[in-house]
Amino acid sequence: MFGPLPRLHRLLVILTALVVGLLSGVWMVEALDAPALIGAGIGWGLLAGLLLNYVLLHDFHHRARPVRVRRH
């Protein structure tokens, strides 16, 4: 989606998405007023951050590869 990003920028995207996911999980627990579920909220938030990273950084375009011919 972003094309070939430099390593530093990829790391910044990953860290930002994980922090946003983590904070959204904590916010969700606070909104539900269930402090006993803080661990589950953090876990779901980190999972959401990982999925967001995959969507943001994965290249969904298939590149054509040259055909290899085996000759015996």
Backbone as CSV, one residue per row, in Angstrom:
resi,resn,N_x,N_y,N_z,CA_x,CA_y,CA_z,C_x,C_y,C_z
1,MET,0.820,-1.180,0.000,0.000,0.000,0.000,0.870,1.252,0.000
2,PHE,1.865,1.311,0.852,2.763,2.453,0.893,3.932,2.306,-0.066
3,GLY,4.058,1.158,-0.676,5.214,0.902,-1.526,6.403,0.516,-0.666
4,PRO,7.556,0.501,-1.268,8.754,0.117,-0.496,9.189,1.244,0.448
5,LEU,8.841,1.107,1.689,9.226,2.103,2.689,10.609,1.794,3.240
6,PRO,11.345,2.825,3.627,12.607,2.574,4.336,12.329,1.893,5.674
7,ARG,13.318,1.214,6.176,13.163,0.427,7.407,12.675,1.274,8.584
8,LEU,13.221,2.468,8.745,12.827,3.336,9.857,11.341,3.685,9.771
9,HIS,10.864,3.998,8.571,9.463,4.361,8.420,8.543,3.167,8.669
10,ARG,8.960,1.976,8.236,8.165,0.776,8.525,8.076,0.556,10.026
11,LEU,9.187,0.725,10.735,9.174,0.550,12.190,8.272,1.586,12.865
12,LEU,8.296,2.814,12.360,7.425,3.846,12.935,5.951,3.527,12.691
13,VAL,5.619,3.015,11.510,4.233,2.620,11.228,3.818,1.487,12.155
14,ILE,4.696,0.503,12.331,4.394,-0.634,13.200,4.184,-0.179,14.637
15,LEU,5.101,0.625,15.155,4.968,1.096,16.545,3.718,1.951,16.737
16,THR,3.424,2.818,15.790,2.242,3.674,15.896,0.961,2.846,15.895
17,ALA,0.870,1.869,14.998,-0.332,1.038,14.940,-0.484,0.198,16.206
18,LEU,0.624,-0.315,16.741,0.530,-1.100,17.978,0.100,-0.235,19.155
19,VAL,0.631,0.975,19.249,0.246,1.871,20.347,-1.214,2.270,20.213
20,VAL,-1.659,2.578,18.990,-3.064,2.935,18.782,-3.961,1.749,19.134
21,GLY,-3.582,0.545,18.732,-4.370,-0.635,19.073,-4.415,-0.867,20.578
22,LEU,-3.282,-0.736,21.231,-3.205,-0.913,22.679,-4.084,0.103,23.402
23,LEU,-3.973,1.360,23.000,-4.770,2.395,23.648,-6.258,2.230,23.357
24,SER,-6.604,1.748,22.170,-8.026,1.519,21.880,-8.578,0.374,22.724
25,GLY,-7.750,-0.653,22.974,-8.179,-1.742,23.849,-8.396,-1.269,25.276
26,VAL,-7.492,-0.439,25.778,-7.636,0.109,27.134,-8.856,1.032,27.199
27,TRP,-9.053,1.841,26.155,-10.210,2.730,26.124,-11.516,1.932,26.112
28,MET,-11.529,0.830,25.364,-12.731,0.011,25.297,-13.076,-0.560,26.680
29,VAL,-12.061,-0.998,27.410,-12.296,-1.532,28.760,-12.813,-0.429,29.680
30,GLU,-12.241,0.761,29.557,-12.700,1.873,30.388,-14.131,2.272,30.025
31,ALA,-14.473,2.217,28.742,-15.827,2.589,28.315,-16.852,1.575,28.808
32,LEU,-16.452,0.306,28.904,-17.354,-0.724,29.403,-17.428,-0.739,30.927
33,ASP,-16.558,0.013,31.571,-16.499,0.109,33.028,-16.288,-1.272,33.657
34,ALA,-15.314,-2.010,33.089,-14.986,-3.343,33.599,-13.473,-3.443,33.771
35,PRO,-12.933,-2.917,34.882,-11.486,-2.905,35.058,-10.863,-4.302,35.153
36,ALA,-11.665,-5.314,35.421,-11.117,-6.672,35.502,-10.726,-7.192,34.122
37,LEU,-11.220,-6.569,33.069,-10.946,-7.015,31.705,-9.789,-6.263,31.056
38,ILE,-8.957,-5.592,31.830,-7.877,-4.785,31.266,-6.901,-5.650,30.464
39,GLY,-6.624,-6.859,30.919,-5.726,-7.754,30.184,-6.302,-8.152,28.838
40,ALA,-7.601,-8.446,28.821,-8.257,-8.799,27.561,-8.292,-7.604,26.618
41,GLY,-8.521,-6.428,27.150,-8.537,-5.222,26.315,-7.186,-4.943,25.698
42,ILE,-6.127,-5.114,26.479,-4.775,-4.923,25.950,-4.483,-5.968,24.881
43,GLY,-4.870,-7.206,25.129,-4.637,-8.272,24.154,-5.367,-8.031,22.847
44,TRP,-6.650,-7.686,22.937,-7.418,-7.406,21.721,-6.887,-6.174,21.012
45,GLY,-6.442,-5.185,21.772,-5.878,-3.980,21.163,-4.588,-4.274,20.414
46,LEU,-3.731,-5.111,21.001,-2.493,-5.482,20.308,-2.784,-6.319,19.068
47,LEU,-3.768,-7.192,19.150,-4.157,-7.976,17.978,-4.677,-7.057,16.866
48,ALA,-5.469,-6.079,17.235,-5.959,-5.117,16.246,-4.800,-4.332,15.634
49,GLY,-3.814,-3.982,16.448,-2.640,-3.277,15.933,-1.835,-4.132,14.970
50,LEU,-1.696,-5.427,15.273,-0.978,-6.320,14.368,-1.713,-6.477,13.039
51,LEU,-3.028,-6.617,13.094,-3.804,-6.718,11.857,-3.736,-5.426,11.049
52,LEU,-3.757,-4.300,11.730,-3.628,-3.021,11.048,-2.263,-2.903,10.380
53,ASN,-1.219,-3.374,11.045,0.117,-3.366,10.444,0.153,-4.210,9.185
54,TYR,-0.468,-5.369,9.224,-0.486,-6.233,8.041,-1.170,-5.535,6.868
55,VAL,-2.302,-4.907,7.147,-3.033,-4.237,6.075,-2.251,-3.038,5.542
56,LEU,-1.601,-2.297,6.428,-0.882,-1.106,5.993,0.408,-1.422,5.245
57,LEU,1.113,-2.462,5.639,2.444,-2.703,5.089,2.523,-3.839,4.089
58,HIS,1.476,-4.631,3.936,1.532,-5.764,3.020,1.328,-5.283,1.583
59,ASP,2.118,-5.823,0.672,1.989,-5.483,-0.738,1.011,-6.470,-1.372
60,PHE,-0.178,-6.010,-1.699,-1.218,-6.878,-2.225,-1.141,-7.058,-3.740
61,HIS,-0.190,-6.393,-4.389,-0.055,-6.503,-5.837,0.859,-7.671,-6.167
62,HIS,0.389,-8.520,-7.054,1.199,-9.658,-7.483,2.092,-9.218,-8.634
63,ARG,3.357,-9.516,-8.491,4.300,-9.158,-9.541,4.527,-10.359,-10.450
64,ALA,4.620,-10.076,-11.715,4.874,-11.152,-12.673,6.308,-11.652,-12.505
65,ARG,6.459,-12.948,-12.492,7.781,-13.563,-12.386,8.117,-14.221,-13.717
66,PRO,9.382,-14.198,-14.071,9.744,-14.873,-15.322,9.507,-16.380,-15.217
67,VAL,9.102,-16.950,-16.322,8.830,-18.384,-16.361,10.154,-19.128,-16.467
68,ARG,10.315,-20.125,-15.621,11.520,-20.939,-15.662,11.211,-22.231,-16.407
69,VAL,12.046,-22.539,-17.348,11.878,-23.751,-18.137,13.013,-24.685,-17.789
70,ARG,12.652,-25.901,-17.379,13.683,-26.908,-17.081,13.948,-27.720,-18.328
71,ARG,15.187,-27.792,-18.681,15.573,-28.603,-19.826,16.430,-29.745,-19.343
72,HIS,16.121,-30.916,-19.805,16.867,-32.104,-19.383,17.906,-32.479,-20.399
